[in-house]
């Protein structure tokens, strides 16, 4: 049922228009080329997909449902909101689509050890999970600050047998975890595979991670046609690095569908405390690719803020940057408060507790839907479930202070 | 415009039968004023001064140089301070080579032309950007050439012959060979392996080759100097700052002493 042709290819060097590329240290250039070659070779091999799709079906639980959120739509009073339920994947988010693919690739390349960075812990959990299943050694690099705010996921990774290595440098969040994972990989690339968690970084990661996530958009497109008899009018996804967004958008790019990327506006786009690289950043080079990022006038990368650790990243994938530049992608944002409100709204209306990351997409989708007709359809990627965020939300809603 | 002095430096060293000492410090570490004094002191002993441009996310650096970048940024370092330091060193030492090392986003954000003009005017000879490999070098190559700034490329133990050929085509001034697959300040690679790699690289280029990453002891410096055109010492010099934080005279003395020891070990026995 999946289309396995690779569409919207970057150029040979991994550039999407003026963005992307491979801005990596010399030591990593050959290991990256080896991954690129292995990826194209695997992608052309039917047995690779046979195993991958079997795992996606029987281990991850795909196809994920497309759910018509009737009650929420009625409350909003506009377009019909449909949720692509990536939260129902094994491990609770879309991230596992990618880690299954890359772990299979690592095994194919004969690597016995995998490393990964993680912010919210979702990619770390998804990596630790496949490492457990494939019996690979697994080290996860995670900022000290993120370890503090995502304790349940840290414990989950440890239960799965992964080493969680705290990163104290810089802002002790996702960007610093990527730096540290890159440093470790430089010294260990011979036997170690770096499972990069988002559709950013040096070529071939933006392309490869996208390809492993296109199942999201391909399924959603077919499901929407089947359930509503037409394509959605608008498709919405939250964006940190952008993997769930590009996974949804890539198969919809050539259709007449408005695509909306929703960034974390934190305390507000004008507050300086946000993670909105596309809306407020400018082109620059970080973590191996040229894309939009948040930096000061001399190129120092800025600290970011978001209620959700998964969106708390100063960069963004190069293909989304190219799509924005070409006018194919609209950029929207949601504040911490917007996300928290959407989090509660969906929970109460539909009995679905979304991740705070996905709540950003949902907040914007509700705003967009409110201005549309009842016959129109807004498709939202519900990229993850909210269990991991309950601690954060309890604090924010003052639940601890309430007397029983 | 000042003439690029890198070729002269290597020629001089060759005549004196020794390898060039390339000494690295991060600019504005531990603060702007002290850094200026440290750079002037180091410039006394080295043939090429490699000045690190502080960056928030130094992905290829080990803990010692990471900390140096953090100290510099915390001290309020700006690129104007980095260029001011270069200018002072250049005035005091017209004969040495001066190379700026760092990460792409700083010059990219400043604009490569703007960056190059300021660098050249301050007296910089070459630029080494860790995250601009040969494949991406077109992003700045023209501008650097226009300002007579050598674009120095790195090669590593993982570089294939195809990559060596590519880097040799692009590189100017010298080639920086990374002794090990790792970050700055790690353990140096096997000398026999480094030697082998250098012979291979020399099949593709006539440029001088400097070896760096992990050279810490006099012994290591001496053995690398016997076959390389230059030896880069970075983390070892930065460590002289780290171990004397708060005591500027001790910092200067310790740096000068270790630099002079390294300088002597550049001589080749014949």
Interface residues (C-beta under 8 A of the other chain):
Chain A: X13 X21 X22 X23 X24 X25 X26 X27 X28 X29 X30 X31 X169 X170 X175 X176 X179 X182 X183 X186 X187 X189 X190 X282 X283 X284 X285 X286 X287 X288 X290 X293 X295 X297 X298 X299 X300 X301
Chain B: X54 X55 X56 X57 X58 X59 X60 X61 X62 X66 X70 X73 X78 X79 X103 X104 X105 X106 X107 X108 X109 X110 X130 X131 X132 X133 X135 X136 X153 X154 X155 X156 X157 X158 X159 X160 X163 X167 X178 X180 X181 X182 X183 X186
